[in-house]
């Protein structure tokens, strides 16, 4: 048996290629849209992708299962578990599978187990190398069991807006865990996500585990009663990004087959002002400090980096063309930009501009804006004099852990829809934990027409480090 784990850090997602060396067949579980990497990896091992499947209808990235099957001619397998509201609408393109079914990939046996809770249709795949053993060596658990955590059961309600499913999902997840716990202690756990994914609240960065280890150290296996589990699994979950609802929809109806990634057209500098004048979405991907020093009014700053995909999904629309300002216009870099956005279905990249375009336009008389940086000492004096409005754009969990006493809390992902709550008659100082998210938030405010916007350098961490007052919400 040949096993290759693929990890996509931009979405903290893991997928697996499992092949039979004797027959040259391989199955891919939970592929994302960059399907070329699975095809190439299989070829390097002397394998062909003959089977493709996924554990569930994903919420955090756009599935590549349909595309990979189309590219390779592989048989596509889709879950037929769950209620009718969560059936695949392109099921006719594949084979439907349910609990107790078996997929044979040469000498590799892939047994299907229904493990609902995270979603109603969720499956786990038990992997047996029948040439060497008569019991499974591992379970590809998707978003069911992670290293140190379990899949959150609240996404259908909090992300897809299906009311009344949160507690029901938690109780179903408890039952799935009790049933799965009957497996052997040495069974390996191959999860679908690592640290940083919003599909759990405490996922480890360790890539693999065993059921025995999780029994001893995963909090979900330590809880003694169903009611305590429900309370614990629903508490403290991070806000699900708004694009999760779109991912659920697109993965359900069938993601568009791309046929590969291509560099977007490079556009002339002179087009930028006219685009901005018409309200076009122009994303400046330069570092926050560079953007703060000089940028074109009307742009949004989402720096390229580890959180780029997350904030692009939170803040950018799926219904209009998108334009980007980038420092590196090489084909490799711009194709990578397109690839990262495609992972969450933002396929409408209409053009790119070079980073120097900002300076070139300034030299021709264009007005540039700045984001002034405020120190914690300056902010403390402004707060005392009631001269500034402090906007905290961190997550709810961070806010609950402590915040600047006079601050108002609006998480960054919800800022655009709650702009009316931010006063326009005095300076607004935006802060997050260290300064990265607040820089993005400042650009969102400026794009909305707010001119007196400042960013707290070093964020709440600097405020705390200076020994300034911290408020902690009281329990209700």
N, C-alpha and C positions, 0 to 999 in steps of 0.2 A: 504494500500500500504506500502510495506517495501522497504526502500532505503538504500543501503550501498555504500559509496564512498571509493574507493581504491586509495591510492596515493603512487606512486613509486618515491622516492626522487632522485634516481640515474639518472633518465631520466626526472624528473619533470613532470610526466604524471599521469593523473587521469582517472579512469574508474569507471563504475557504474553497480551495481546489483540492479535491480528493480523487486520486487516480489509481487504477489497477495497472501495475507494470506488466502483468502477463498479457492483458488484452489490449492495452493502449487506450482504454476508455477513461473518461473523467467526468465528474460532476462538480459544478460550482454552486455553492450555497450563498445566498444573499449578495450577489454582485451589485456594484454601483455602476454608474453610466460609463466609466472609463473601461470599456470591455476589452480594449486591446491588450491590457496588461494580463488578463486571464488567458487570452488566446496565445500570447507570446510565451507565458510561463508554461502552459501546457506543451507547446511545441518544444521548448527547451528540455522537457522531461520525456519527450517522445510520446506524448499523449495527444488526444483530440478531445475537445469538449463535446460530449455526447448527451449530457443531461444538465439541466439548469433548474434550480428551484430557489425558493425563499421561505423564510420562517413565517412571515406575516406581511400584511400590507403596511409598509413602513411610513412613519410620520416625519422622520428627521432627514431623509435624503430621498432622491428620486431613484427608483430601482433601475438596474440595468439588465434585469432578467429577460425582459422581452427583447431588448436589443441584442443581447448575447445569443439568444436562441435564433434570432433572425440572421445574425452574422455567421453562425456556425452550422445551422441546420439541426441543432441539438433539440431533444425533446424537452419541452417546458412542462414543469409540474407545479400546480397551484393548489393552495389549500381549499378544501370544500367544507371546512369546519365553520362554526359560527352561524349567526342568524343571517337572514337574507339581506339585511342592510350592509353587511360586510362581505359580500361575495364579489369576486373579480368580475368585472364587466367584459373582459376579453378572455374569459375562461375557455371559449371555443378554440383558442389558439394552442391550448395545452391539454394536459391530462390532469383531472381533478384527483386529489388524494385526501384521504381521511385517516383517522387513528387506526392503527393496525395494518395499514398498507406497507408494502415493501418495494423499494426501488433497487434493482440489481445493476451495478456498474462493474461489469466483469466479475471478479471475485469479491468485490466490496458490496456489502449489504447495508442499505440505508433504510432503517425501520422508522416509520412515522408514528409519532406520539402527539396527541392533542394536549397542549399545555396552555389553555386560555387564562386570561386574567389581565395581562398587559393589553391584549386585544382578544376579541372572541374567537378569531380564526387562527390564533397562534399555534404553530407546530414546533416541535423539537425533533431533531433527526439523530437517531442512535446509529453509530457507525461500527460495523463489524468487518474485520478482515477475515473472511471465511477460509482463506488459504492457511491461516495460522491459528485461528481461534473460533470458538462457537458462541462467544459472548461479546457484547460491544466493548470497544476500547474507549470510546468517547461519545459525547453528546454535543452536537452543534445546537446551542440553546437560544440563539438569537437574542431577543430582548426579554427572555424568561428569567434566566439566572445569569448574573454577572459575577465577576470575582469581587466578593465583598458586598454585593447588593443584589436586588432583584428589579425587574422591570416595573416601572410605575404604572398603576392601573387607572390613573386619572386623566390620561391624555384624550380619551374619547370625549370627555366632558369639558376639560379645560382648553383643549386645542381644537377639537372638531365640533365643539358646542352641542354635543348630544347629551342632553340633561338626564340626570338620574342614573348615570352609568358608573360613577366613580366608586361608590361603596359596593355596588354589585360586582364590579371588576375586582376590587380588593378581596372580597370573599371568595370569588372564583379563583383568584391567584393563590390564596391560602390552600384551597383544595388541590390545585395543581401541584403545589410544593409538597403536600403530604403524599400524594400519589408518586411523584417523581423520587421522593426520598426512599422509596423501596428498592432503588437500584443499588448496585454494588458500590462499596466505599471507594474502590480504586477507579471508578468511572471518571474519565477526564471531562472537564467542562471547557468547551470552546465557545466563548461568548461572542455576541455581535457588536459589543461596544467596549471602549476603554474609558479612562478618566477624561473628563471634559464633555462627555455626552449629556444632553439634557433628558435622556431617556431613563435616568436614575439620579439619585441624590448623593451617592457616595461610592461610585464605581472605581475600582482600583485600576492602576496602570499596568498591573501584572497581566500578561497576555493569556495565560492558561491557569487552570486550577484542577482540583479533583472534587468529587462530591464529598469525600471524607473531610477534606480541608474546609469546605464550605459549611459542613455540619458543625464544625468546631468554631469557626471564626466569622461566618457571615451572620449578621444580626438577624436576618429573616428566619434562620433555622434555630435561633435561641428563644424566640417568642413562644410562649406556652399555650396561648389561647387564640382563637380566631378573632375575637373582639379586640384583643391587644394588638394583634397583627394589623387589623384594619386601621386602628388609630395610628400605629407607627408608620405604616407604609404611605399613608396619606399626608403625614405631617412633614413640613419642611421641604417639600418638592420645589425645585426652581420653576420660575415662570416658563411655560413652554413657548418658544418663539412663534410668532403669528404665522410664519410660513408653514408650520406643521400641518395646519388645516389644508393648505394647498397641496402639500405632499400626499396626504391621505387621499385627497380627491384624485390627483393625477395618477397615483399608483393603483388606485381602484379601477379607473377607467382605461388605463393603459398608457404608459409614458410614450411620448413620441420617439420614434427611431431616428437617431441623428446621423448615423453613418460616419462618425468620426468628428474630430474637432478641427476647426480652421481659424486661422488668424483673422480678426475683424479688419475692416478697411481702415487705413490711416487717413485721417481727415486734416485739411489745412487749418492753420490757426485762425484764419479770418472767419471761419464758420462758428466758432465758439460764442462770440457775443450775440449773434442772431439766434442761436439755439437757446441760450440762456434767456434772451428776451421773450421767447415764446413759452417759457416754463419747462423746457426739456429737462430731463433728469441727467445731470452731469456729475459724475462721481470723481472726485480728486483723490487718487490713491496714494499720494505722496505722504511721507511721515507727518505726524501731527504737528511737530515743531516747525517744519517747513511750511505747512499749510497755515499755521497760526501767524507766521511772519508776513505772509503775502499770498492772497488767493483771490480768485474771481468771485464776486458776489453772486449768490444763487447756486453755487456748487455745494455738494455734500462731501465731507471728508470721511472716507472709510479707508484707512491705510491698509495696504497689502501686508499681510502677516497672519499669525495663527488664528485670529478672530475675524478675518475678513469675510469668510463665507457666512458665519453666524449673523453678523450685523448687516450684510447685504440682504440676507433673507428677512430679517426683521424690518428693514427700512425701505427696500426698493420694491416697486410695484411689478406685478407680473403681466400687466396689461398694456405696457407702452415700451417704446424703444429706450435703450439705455446707452449712455456715452461715458467714456472713462478717460481720465488724464493719468498717464503712467510715465514713470521716469525711463524705463527701459522698453524701447520699442522693438527689440529683437523678436523674431518669430517665435522662438522658444518661450519667451516671457509672455507674449500676448496670447499664444495658444494656451498657456497655463492659466492665464486669467479666464479665458473662455471655459476651460475645463473645470476650474473650481466653481464657477457660477453654474455650469451645467449640472454639477452634482446635486444642486437643489432646484433645478429646473428653470433657472434664469437664463433662457436661451436667446433673449432678444438684444444681444450686444450689437448696436448699430454702427459703432465706430469708436476710434481711439484717437487721442491727441497726445503729443509728447509733453512731458513735464515742463520743458522750457517754453511752451506756448504761453504760460502765464506771464513770464518775464518779457517775452517778445511782444505781447499785447500791451503790457505796461509801457514799454518803450515807444509804442505807437499811440500812447495817450489814454489807454484804458485805465479806469479806476480800479485799484486793488483794495481789498479789505484785510483787516487783521483781527486776531483774537487776543486781546491783552491778557497777560498772565498775572495773577494776583497771588501774593504769598499768604501764608496762614496768619502772619502778624497783621498784614494789611486787612485781611478779611475780618479778623477779630475786632479791629478798631471800627470797621464799617458796620459790623453787626451790633456793636455796642451803641453806635450812634444811629442805628436803624437807617443807614444810608444805602444798604444793599439787600437784595432778596437772594437767599441761598437756595439753590435747587439741587437736590441730591438725586442722581440718576442711577444709583446702584440697585441691586435686586432687593426684593422684600426681605429675604433672609439676612442680608447684610444690614439693612436698615434696622431690623429687629435687634441685631447685635450691638447697636449703638450708632448715634448720629449727632451731627452738629445741632445744638438745641433749637435754633431758630429756623432750621431748614424745612423745606417742603419736599415731599418724596414723590417723584414720578419716575419709574424705571425708564431707562433709555428707549426700550422698544415701544413704549406707549406714549412717548413724548409728542409725536406728530399729531396724534388724535386728541391730546389734552392741552394743546397750546393755549387755549382760552383761560386756563387756570394760572398761567404764568403772567404776572403783572407787566404792563408795558410802560409804566410811569416811573420806573427807577432801575438802576443797574441790576442785572441778573448775574450772579456768580454761580457757575455750574461746577459741581464737584462729584467725583466718584471715589473709588478706593485709592487709585494712584494717579489718575489723570488721563488715562486713555479713552475711556468711555465718555468722560465729560467733554473731551475735545470733539468727539463726534457729535455730542448733544449740542455743543455751541454752534456747530455748522448747521444743524437742523433748525435751531432758533434763528440764525442769521438768514437762512434761506426763506424762512417764513416772514422776514421783514423786521426782525428785532435787531436793532443796531447797537444797543448798549449792553453787550454780552461779554463776560469775562470768564476765564477758566482758572480754577484753583490749582496752582502748581503743586504737585505731590499729593493732591487729594486728601481724603479723610485720614489716610495713613500719616501724612505730615501733620495734620491737625492733632491727632492723638499723640504723635511723637513729640510735639511741642508742649504737651501737658495741658492743653486747653480743654474746656468743659465738654463733656459728652453726655448726651441724654440717652436713656434706655427706656423703651416703652414698657409700661407696667402691664402685667397680665390682666386680661379682662375677666 
